[in-house]
Amino acid sequence: MEERNARVERLDDLEAFVAVIEQGSQAAAARHLRRPLQSLNRSLIALERAVGVELVKRTTRRSEPTEAGRAFYERVKPAVAEIIEARNEAANMRGEVSGALKIGAPVLFASSFVAPAVGRFLKLYPNVEIELRASDEQADLLAEGLDVAVRIGESVDESLIARRLHALRVVTCGAPGYFAEHGRPKHPHDLEHHHCVVRAARDVVDKWPFRIGGKLQTMKVRGRFRTNSAAAIRAAASGALGLAQLPLWQIRELVDRGKLEIVLSEFEADGMPIQLVWPPTRAPLERLRRFVDFLASDLETDLL
């Protein structure tokens, strides 16, 4: 048993070394492997002791291979990758799906769709643990240690693997009370005479897209209320503060209850893309593959 544990630890040491070289620092490697920094440092020290030579030059910010370390990395990298892939395949053949996943999603979308899907997934796989991080800021997956994230809108990080789902319908809407006081816009050009609730995150989104005469055009809108919260935009629109442009899934209940009404539907632009994104790995975890397939299927059903 002690010999077997030693072999497992040695594989962990090699995996830590490879990650340090590829990630550029021990801190980044620890996040990548989801291991405590002290544990990863012990693995590196143990490996250098076993090999009998310094493999990595450490500084406070960077970890660079020595000449011996670079040669060692080139030899062991393919073998470590093959062992990890073989280990994952063996676990798959046994039907084992276990371990932890960390997922990111926008705040309102996380509570409305992702959390219920997570609950159903955990019932199917009782040995999996999931942490859901909700934020309307586009997360850095590697920096935050996320395994997969839901992105609404185009992903700006081309280094990530993306699975695109169907586009979300985006509508222009307002409250009956607002229309009673200000009238209903008949054409996007009419918006210059209306109060609009404007999204203000890192940049102010004061241009709304419409398809006019078969061409995509943007209309500049204005209003006295700006916010970076989708929930606040929805509340302001239903409170007759102004018109809003939002994904239909965010306001469907309010539309059904007559609290909001859709306008300018004949001028709607193409839908907003929704994607699942995750960092590329040579041997993706089985629990990640299962969850991506499950969540994609779940969202396709719920968002139709």
LUMLUMKOL-24832 format. One record per residue (C-alpha): residue number from 1; x, z, y; residue in three letters. Coordinates in steps of 0.25 Angstrom, whole numbers, plus 5000, padded with zeros to 4 digits. Example, Ala and Ser with C-alpha at 12.3 -4.5 7.8 and 13.67 -1.06 7.14 Angstrom:
seq->1, u->5049, w->5031, v->4982, type->ALA
seq->2, u->5055, w->5029, v->4996, type->SER
END
This chain:
seq->1, u->5000, w->5000, v->5000, type->MET
seq->2, u->5011, w->5004, v->5010, type->GLU
seq->3, u->5018, w->4990, v->5007, type->GLU
seq->4, u->5005, w->4983, v->5009, type->ARG
seq->5, u->5003, w->4990, v->5023, type->ASN
seq->6, u->5017, w->4987, v->5027, type->ALA
seq->7, u->5015, w->4972, v->5024, type->ARG
seq->8, u->5002, w->4972, v->5032, type->VAL
seq->9, u->5010, w->4980, v->5044, type->GLU
seq->10, u->5021, w->4969, v->5043, type->ARG
seq->11, u->5011, w->4958, v->5045, type->LEU
seq->12, u->5005, w->4966, v->5057, type->ASP
seq->13, u->5019, w->4967, v->5062, type->ASP
seq->14, u->5021, w->4952, v->5061, type->LEU
seq->15, u->5008, w->4949, v->5067, type->GLU
seq->16, u->5011, w->4958, v->5079, type->ALA
seq->17, u->5025, w->4951, v->5081, type->PHE
seq->18, u->5018, w->4937, v->5081, type->VAL
seq->19, u->5008, w->4941, v->5091, type->ALA
seq->20, u->5018, w->4947, v->5100, type->VAL
seq->21, u->5026, w->4934, v->5100, type->ILE
seq->22, u->5013, w->4925, v->5102, type->GLU
seq->23, u->5007, w->4934, v->5113, type->GLN
seq->24, u->5019, w->4937, v->5121, type->GLY
seq->25, u->5018, w->4953, v->5121, type->SER
seq->26, u->5014, w->4964, v->5113, type->GLN
seq->27, u->5002, w->4968, v->5121, type->ALA
seq->28, u->4997, w->4954, v->5120, type->ALA
seq->29, u->5000, w->4954, v->5105, type->ALA
seq->30, u->4993, w->4967, v->5103, type->ALA
seq->31, u->4980, w->4962, v->5110, type->ARG
seq->32, u->4981, w->4949, v->5101, type->HIS
seq->33, u->4982, w->4957, v->5088, type->LEU
seq->34, u->4972, w->4968, v->5093, type->ARG
seq->35, u->4983, w->4978, v->5090, type->ARG
seq->36, u->4988, w->4990, v->5098, type->PRO
seq->37, u->5000, w->4987, v->5106, type->LEU
seq->38, u->5008, w->4999, v->5099, type->GLN
seq->39, u->5004, w->4994, v->5085, type->SER
seq->40, u->5009, w->4980, v->5088, type->LEU
seq->41, u->5022, w->4985, v->5094, type->ASN
seq->42, u->5024, w->4993, v->5081, type->ARG
seq->43, u->5022, w->4981, v->5073, type->SER
seq->44, u->5033, w->4973, v->5081, type->LEU
seq->45, u->5043, w->4985, v->5080, type->ILE
seq->46, u->5040, w->4986, v->5065, type->ALA
seq->47, u->5042, w->4971, v->5063, type->LEU
seq->48, u->5055, w->4970, v->5071, type->GLU
seq->49, u->5060, w->4982, v->5063, type->ARG
seq->50, u->5057, w->4975, v->5050, type->ALA
seq->51, u->5063, w->4962, v->5054, type->VAL
seq->52, u->5075, w->4969, v->5060, type->GLY
seq->53, u->5076, w->4962, v->5074, type->VAL
seq->54, u->5069, w->4962, v->5087, type->GLU
seq->55, u->5058, w->4951, v->5087, type->LEU
seq->56, u->5052, w->4954, v->5101, type->VAL
seq->57, u->5057, w->4957, v->5115, type->LYS
seq->58, u->5047, w->4966, v->5122, type->ARG
seq->59, u->5045, w->4968, v->5136, type->THR
seq->60, u->5033, w->4974, v->5143, type->THR
seq->61, u->5026, w->4961, v->5145, type->ARG
seq->62, u->5031, w->4952, v->5135, type->ARG
seq->63, u->5036, w->4951, v->5120, type->SER
seq->64, u->5045, w->4940, v->5117, type->GLU
seq->65, u->5052, w->4936, v->5104, type->PRO
seq->66, u->5067, w->4938, v->5102, type->THR
seq->67, u->5074, w->4926, v->5095, type->GLU
seq->68, u->5072, w->4933, v->5082, type->ALA
seq->69, u->5058, w->4936, v->5085, type->GLY
seq->70, u->5055, w->4921, v->5089, type->ARG
seq->71, u->5061, w->4916, v->5076, type->ALA
seq->72, u->5053, w->4927, v->5068, type->PHE
seq->73, u->5040, w->4924, v->5075, type->TYR
seq->74, u->5042, w->4909, v->5071, type->GLU
seq->75, u->5044, w->4913, v->5056, type->ARG
seq->76, u->5033, w->4923, v->5055, type->VAL
seq->77, u->5022, w->4917, v->5064, type->LYS
seq->78, u->5016, w->4907, v->5053, type->PRO
seq->79, u->5017, w->4917, v->5042, type->ALA
seq->80, u->5010, w->4928, v->5050, type->VAL
seq->81, u->4999, w->4918, v->5054, type->ALA
seq->82, u->4997, w->4914, v->5040, type->GLU
seq->83, u->4996, w->4928, v->5035, type->ILE
seq->84, u->4986, w->4932, v->5045, type->ILE
seq->85, u->4977, w->4920, v->5042, type->GLU
seq->86, u->4978, w->4922, v->5027, type->ALA
seq->87, u->4974, w->4937, v->5030, type->ARG
seq->88, u->4962, w->4932, v->5038, type->ASN
seq->89, u->4958, w->4922, v->5027, type->GLU
seq->90, u->4959, w->4932, v->5016, type->ALA
seq->91, u->4950, w->4942, v->5024, type->ALA
seq->92, u->4940, w->4930, v->5026, type->ASN
seq->93, u->4940, w->4927, v->5011, type->MET
seq->94, u->4936, w->4942, v->5009, type->ARG
seq->95, u->4925, w->4940, v->5018, type->GLY
seq->96, u->4931, w->4951, v->5027, type->GLU
seq->97, u->4927, w->4951, v->5042, type->VAL
seq->98, u->4932, w->4964, v->5049, type->SER
seq->99, u->4940, w->4968, v->5061, type->GLY
seq->100, u->4938, w->4969, v->5076, type->ALA
seq->101, u->4934, w->4958, v->5086, type->LEU
seq->102, u->4934, w->4959, v->5101, type->LYS
seq->103, u->4924, w->4950, v->5108, type->ILE
seq->104, u->4922, w->4946, v->5123, type->GLY
seq->105, u->4909, w->4941, v->5130, type->ALA
seq->106, u->4903, w->4940, v->5143, type->PRO
seq->107, u->4895, w->4953, v->5146, type->VAL
seq->108, u->4881, w->4948, v->5146, type->LEU
seq->109, u->4883, w->4939, v->5135, type->PHE
seq->110, u->4890, w->4950, v->5127, type->ALA
seq->111, u->4878, w->4959, v->5127, type->SER
seq->112, u->4868, w->4948, v->5125, type->SER
seq->113, u->4874, w->4940, v->5114, type->PHE
seq->114, u->4888, w->4944, v->5109, type->VAL
seq->115, u->4885, w->4959, v->5106, type->ALA
seq->116, u->4872, w->4956, v->5098, type->PRO
seq->117, u->4880, w->4945, v->5090, type->ALA
seq->118, u->4891, w->4955, v->5088, type->VAL
seq->119, u->4881, w->4965, v->5082, type->GLY
seq->120, u->4876, w->4955, v->5072, type->ARG
seq->121, u->4891, w->4951, v->5068, type->PHE
seq->122, u->4895, w->4965, v->5066, type->LEU
seq->123, u->4883, w->4967, v->5056, type->LYS
seq->124, u->4889, w->4955, v->5048, type->LEU
seq->125, u->4903, w->4960, v->5048, type->TYR
seq->126, u->4903, w->4975, v->5048, type->PRO
seq->127, u->4919, w->4976, v->5048, type->ASN
seq->128, u->4920, w->4969, v->5061, type->VAL
seq->129, u->4922, w->4976, v->5074, type->GLU
seq->130, u->4918, w->4970, v->5088, type->ILE
seq->131, u->4922, w->4973, v->5102, type->GLU
seq->132, u->4914, w->4966, v->5113, type->LEU
seq->133, u->4920, w->4964, v->5126, type->ARG
seq->134, u->4910, w->4960, v->5137, type->ALA
seq->135, u->4915, w->4954, v->5150, type->SER
seq->136, u->4911, w->4943, v->5159, type->ASP
seq->137, u->4926, w->4940, v->5162, type->GLU
seq->138, u->4932, w->4929, v->5153, type->GLN
seq->139, u->4941, w->4938, v->5145, type->ALA
seq->140, u->4955, w->4935, v->5140, type->ASP
seq->141, u->4954, w->4936, v->5125, type->LEU
seq->142, u->4968, w->4939, v->5122, type->LEU
seq->143, u->4970, w->4949, v->5133, type->ALA
seq->144, u->4957, w->4957, v->5129, type->GLU
seq->145, u->4959, w->4955, v->5114, type->GLY
seq->146, u->4946, w->4948, v->5112, type->LEU
seq->147, u->4944, w->4940, v->5099, type->ASP
seq->148, u->4933, w->4931, v->5105, type->VAL
seq->149, u->4925, w->4930, v->5117, type->ALA
seq->150, u->4912, w->4923, v->5122, type->VAL
seq->151, u->4915, w->4914, v->5134, type->ARG
seq->152, u->4903, w->4909, v->5142, type->ILE
seq->153, u->4908, w->4897, v->5150, type->GLY
seq->154, u->4920, w->4889, v->5148, type->GLU
seq->155, u->4932, w->4896, v->5142, type->SER
seq->156, u->4945, w->4895, v->5151, type->VAL
seq->157, u->4955, w->4899, v->5140, type->ASP
seq->158, u->4958, w->4887, v->5132, type->GLU
seq->159, u->4967, w->4895, v->5123, type->SER
seq->160, u->4955, w->4901, v->5116, type->LEU
seq->161, u->4947, w->4896, v->5105, type->ILE
seq->162, u->4933, w->4893, v->5109, type->ALA
seq->163, u->4920, w->4891, v->5102, type->ARG
seq->164, u->4910, w->4885, v->5111, type->ARG
seq->165, u->4895, w->4888, v->5109, type->LEU
seq->166, u->4883, w->4881, v->5115, type->HIS
seq->167, u->4882, w->4881, v->5131, type->ALA
seq->168, u->4873, w->4892, v->5138, type->LEU
seq->169, u->4862, w->4887, v->5147, type->ARG
seq->170, u->4865, w->4891, v->5161, type->VAL
seq->171, u->4852, w->4892, v->5170, type->VAL
seq->172, u->4849, w->4894, v->5185, type->THR
seq->173, u->4838, w->4905, v->5186, type->CYS
seq->174, u->4831, w->4914, v->5196, type->GLY
seq->175, u->4820, w->4924, v->5197, type->ALA
seq->176, u->4806, w->4921, v->5200, type->PRO
seq->177, u->4807, w->4930, v->5212, type->GLY
seq->178, u->4818, w->4922, v->5217, type->TYR
seq->179, u->4811, w->4909, v->5216, type->PHE
seq->180, u->4799, w->4914, v->5222, type->ALA
seq->181, u->4807, w->4918, v->5235, type->GLU
seq->182, u->4817, w->4906, v->5235, type->HIS
seq->183, u->4811, w->4895, v->5227, type->GLY
seq->184, u->4816, w->4888, v->5214, type->ARG
seq->185, u->4828, w->4878, v->5215, type->PRO
seq->186, u->4824, w->4864, v->5210, type->LYS
seq->187, u->4838, w->4858, v->5211, type->HIS
seq->188, u->4852, w->4864, v->5210, type->PRO
seq->189, u->4854, w->4860, v->5225, type->HIS
seq->190, u->4843, w->4870, v->5229, type->ASP
seq->191, u->4852, w->4882, v->5225, type->LEU
seq->192, u->4859, w->4881, v->5238, type->GLU
seq->193, u->4846, w->4887, v->5244, type->HIS
seq->194, u->4845, w->4899, v->5233, type->HIS
seq->195, u->4852, w->4912, v->5231, type->HIS
seq->196, u->4860, w->4912, v->5218, type->CYS
seq->197, u->4867, w->4923, v->5211, type->VAL
seq->198, u->4882, w->4919, v->5209, type->VAL
seq->199, u->4891, w->4923, v->5198, type->ARG
seq->200, u->4904, w->4929, v->5204, type->ALA
seq->201, u->4915, w->4932, v->5193, type->ALA
seq->202, u->4929, w->4928, v->5196, type->ARG
seq->203, u->4924, w->4916, v->5203, type->ASP
seq->204, u->4910, w->4915, v->5210, type->VAL
seq->205, u->4902, w->4905, v->5203, type->VAL
seq->206, u->4893, w->4899, v->5214, type->ASP
seq->207, u->4892, w->4885, v->5209, type->LYS
seq->208, u->4881, w->4883, v->5198, type->TRP
seq->209, u->4882, w->4870, v->5189, type->PRO
seq->210, u->4870, w->4861, v->5188, type->PHE
seq->211, u->4868, w->4847, v->5182, type->ARG
seq->212, u->4862, w->4838, v->5192, type->ILE
seq->213, u->4859, w->4823, v->5189, type->GLY
seq->214, u->4867, w->4825, v->5177, type->GLY
seq->215, u->4880, w->4830, v->5184, type->LYS
seq->216, u->4885, w->4844, v->5184, type->LEU
seq->217, u->4885, w->4850, v->5198, type->GLN
seq->218, u->4887, w->4864, v->5204, type->THR
seq->219, u->4879, w->4870, v->5215, type->MET
seq->220, u->4885, w->4881, v->5224, type->LYS
seq->221, u->4876, w->4893, v->5224, type->VAL
seq->222, u->4876, w->4905, v->5233, type->ARG
seq->223, u->4869, w->4919, v->5233, type->GLY
seq->224, u->4871, w->4933, v->5238, type->ARG
seq->225, u->4874, w->4939, v->5225, type->PHE
seq->226, u->4886, w->4937, v->5216, type->ARG
seq->227, u->4890, w->4944, v->5203, type->THR
seq->228, u->4899, w->4942, v->5191, type->ASN
seq->229, u->4889, w->4948, v->5182, type->SER
seq->230, u->4879, w->4939, v->5174, type->ALA
seq->231, u->4870, w->4950, v->5172, type->ALA
seq->232, u->4870, w->4953, v->5187, type->ALA
seq->233, u->4867, w->4938, v->5190, type->ILE
seq->234, u->4855, w->4938, v->5180, type->ARG
seq->235, u->4850, w->4951, v->5187, type->ALA
seq->236, u->4851, w->4945, v->5201, type->ALA
seq->237, u->4844, w->4932, v->5197, type->ALA
seq->238, u->4832, w->4940, v->5190, type->SER
seq->239, u->4832, w->4949, v->5203, type->GLY
seq->240, u->4829, w->4936, v->5211, type->ALA
seq->241, u->4842, w->4937, v->5219, type->LEU
seq->242, u->4845, w->4923, v->5216, type->GLY
seq->243, u->4847, w->4911, v->5206, type->LEU
seq->244, u->4857, w->4912, v->5195, type->ALA
seq->245, u->4864, w->4903, v->5185, type->GLN
seq->246, u->4865, w->4910, v->5172, type->LEU
seq->247, u->4866, w->4907, v->5157, type->PRO
seq->248, u->4852, w->4906, v->5151, type->LEU
seq->249, u->4855, w->4917, v->5141, type->TRP
seq->250, u->4858, w->4927, v->5151, type->GLN
seq->251, u->4844, w->4926, v->5158, type->ILE
seq->252, u->4835, w->4921, v->5146, type->ARG
seq->253, u->4828, w->4934, v->5145, type->GLU
seq->254, u->4825, w->4934, v->5160, type->LEU
seq->255, u->4820, w->4920, v->5160, type->VAL
seq->256, u->4811, w->4923, v->5148, type->ASP
seq->257, u->4805, w->4935, v->5156, type->ARG
seq->258, u->4803, w->4927, v->5169, type->GLY
seq->259, u->4814, w->4935, v->5177, type->LYS
seq->260, u->4822, w->4922, v->5179, type->LEU
seq->261, u->4818, w->4907, v->5180, type->GLU
seq->262, u->4827, w->4895, v->5177, type->ILE
seq->263, u->4828, w->4885, v->5187, type->VAL
seq->264, u->4836, w->4871, v->5189, type->LEU
seq->265, u->4836, w->4870, v->5173, type->SER
seq->266, u->4836, w->4855, v->5174, type->GLU
seq->267, u->4850, w->4856, v->5182, type->PHE
seq->268, u->4857, w->4865, v->5172, type->GLU
seq->269, u->4871, w->4862, v->5169, type->ALA
seq->270, u->4877, w->4862, v->5155, type->ASP
seq->271, u->4877, w->4876, v->5149, type->GLY
seq->272, u->4888, w->4886, v->5149, type->MET
seq->273, u->4898, w->4886, v->5137, type->PRO
seq->274, u->4899, w->4898, v->5128, type->ILE
seq->275, u->4911, w->4900, v->5120, type->GLN
seq->276, u->4917, w->4909, v->5110, type->LEU
seq->277, u->4932, w->4910, v->5112, type->VAL
seq->278, u->4944, w->4917, v->5105, type->TRP
seq->279, u->4959, w->4916, v->5105, type->PRO
seq->280, u->4965, w->4907, v->5095, type->PRO
seq->281, u->4971, w->4913, v->5082, type->THR
seq->282, u->4977, w->4906, v->5070, type->ARG
seq->283, u->4969, w->4915, v->5061, type->ALA
seq->284, u->4956, w->4920, v->5068, type->PRO
seq->285, u->4950, w->4932, v->5062, type->LEU
seq->286, u->4939, w->4930, v->5053, type->GLU
seq->287, u->4930, w->4940, v->5061, type->ARG
seq->288, u->4933, w->4932, v->5073, type->LEU
seq->289, u->4928, w->4919, v->5066, type->ARG
seq->290, u->4916, w->4926, v->5061, type->ARG
seq->291, u->4912, w->4932, v->5074, type->PHE
seq->292, u->4914, w->4919, v->5082, type->VAL
seq->293, u->4905, w->4911, v->5072, type->ASP
seq->294, u->4895, w->4922, v->5072, type->PHE
seq->295, u->4894, w->4924, v->5088, type->LEU
seq->296, u->4894, w->4908, v->5090, type->ALA
seq->297, u->4882, w->4907, v->5080, type->SER
seq->298, u->4875, w->4919, v->5086, type->ASP
seq->299, u->4877, w->4914, v->5101, type->LEU
seq->300, u->4872, w->4900, v->5097, type->GLU
seq->301, u->4860, w->4906, v->5092, type->THR
seq->302, u->4857, w->4916, v->5103, type->ASP
seq->303, u->4860, w->4907, v->5115, type->LEU
seq->304, u->4852, w->4895, v->5111, type->LEU
END
